[in-house]
């Protein structure tokens, strides 16, 4: 069963990019929720990963990630920063 959450996806709107690669455009107006491209996260043929598996990324970092031009530690850092931001803003609660 796929996990979908419009609330998690829309929480990226206006947020700072959490990947901040060397190509980051630094424009929060282009930030979206970037789904992971891994099968373990629910990614499949013509199927996005679960909505809980991703990070906030600007359009430039999103493109870099989707074309496979980032190192694994950068994705992990972006995921961590996104979870922290979601906790800080109350999108996620413990």
Secondary structure, DSSP 4 states (H G I P E B T S, - for coil): -----HHHHHTTTTPPPSS--TT----GGG-EEEE---GGGT-BTTBPPPTTSEEEE-HHHHHHHHTT-S-HHHHHHHHHHHHHHHHHHTSS--
